[in-house]
Amino acid sequence: MADYKIKVNNNHGGKEFNNGFHFVGKVKPIKEKDKITDNWVDVPFYSTEEEGKKKVFQFIIETAMSNELKVKITGKEKPYAYPYSRQHRKSAKVEWNQRYNKDTYPDNTYHLIEPEWDRIDKFKEIVEKDLWVEVKGKYIPYEFDTEDGKTIKGISRQISFVNPIKEGKVIIDGEPQDVKVAGKSINYVCDFQSPDFIEVNRFNMQIGINTTYQDSETGDTKINAVVLTNGIERSEPKDVELIVYQKKVEHGISMADAFSSLNTYDFIEVIGQDNNRATFAYVDIVEEISSDDPFSQVDSSEKVTRQERVTNGDKKGLEVISYVEGSLMRELLTEEEFKKSAVLTNNDPFNQTATPSDDPFATNNDDPFA
């Protein structure tokens, strides 16, 4: 489709894939085991590392009952900042302590994307336990090698924006606005138990297909995908795993069947939801009735059986529920683009960006859910 675009790095010409997530929910602290007492304790939302040279801000956002997603942002002071000009299509280099002094910019077309170091200070003033918030950001795929030779792969959720939710409205720059999903306003209810509750949990992700596997019993399709990320000399491929659950359809083929037909090097933009949730079932509770209970002889048709909700499993991972129409491009990618240039050993996915993007507006500040 002619209107569909993929970002291309201006320096080396490599493709760079975009993604974004949008969550609304309730704030909870991350918990970890205390090394001394072995008890579970709350992790502070804000902390510093590397003798104060690195800020860390992290928490759990519960998007629905028991769907708990960890989000995080880290920031470091740097020697330089890079305001960007869309008009000139390039960045300028300024001293870190002069980053907000526009007199140091080449001209007034240059603008600074707020660094993570400064953004964290704003988030500190917003986030607190049990507050309802809107969170937007992007996924950072990562992989690293352990000492015993194993490669650990995963994906982290990096925060770009946090806004409080009050009385079902998102507060942006002090003004209440409707919560919007894919550009459409919804009536958001801050109550997981309410019959009117609507979960806001959505992501968009551009991916290249490596392999797909469809389970012969369930019909679910697993997607082993590759995303191309910013690198110094070339775009770096990172592995991402997604799942498409089989669902019955009245006409045509299911989404799981459609994705199972994709081939290596195909490209598509997917839409989905992020799962880290317990799943539930309702069971009948049978109670023993004593022989002297006058209700023991009541006809069973007049009895009310009590049901109880129980946890029966969990559901994890990036679930594909749809795709962006017109984004499918067959054999767009190449074997060379899928090759990794180096083995990563850094286990911090937030410290793996090679260079500032040649267009920070495209990777850090665009809002795919506006």
LINNORSUL-V415203 format. One line per field, one symbol per residue. phi: phi as a letter, one per 30 degrees, with the letter a starting at -180 (. if undefined). A space follows every 50 residues. Layout:
BEGIN
phi: ???
END
This chain:
BEGIN
phi: .dddbcdbdddciddbdcaabbbblcdbddcbdddccicdbddedcabbh hidbcbbaacccdaeicccdbabbbbdbdbcbdbcdddhacccbdedcdc cddddeadddbcdedeeddedddedcdbeidcbcbbabdcdbaacddcid ccbabcccdcbbbdcbhicccbhicdbddcbhicdbddcdaddddcdbdc abbcadbcdcbbbcddcdidcccccbcccdbdcadcdbdbcbbcddbdbd bicdddddddddceidbaccbabccabdcbbcbdcccdcddcddddcded dcdcddcbdbdblbbbjdcdcabdeiddbdhdcbeddddddaddcdccdd ccddbdddbdddccbdcdcd
END
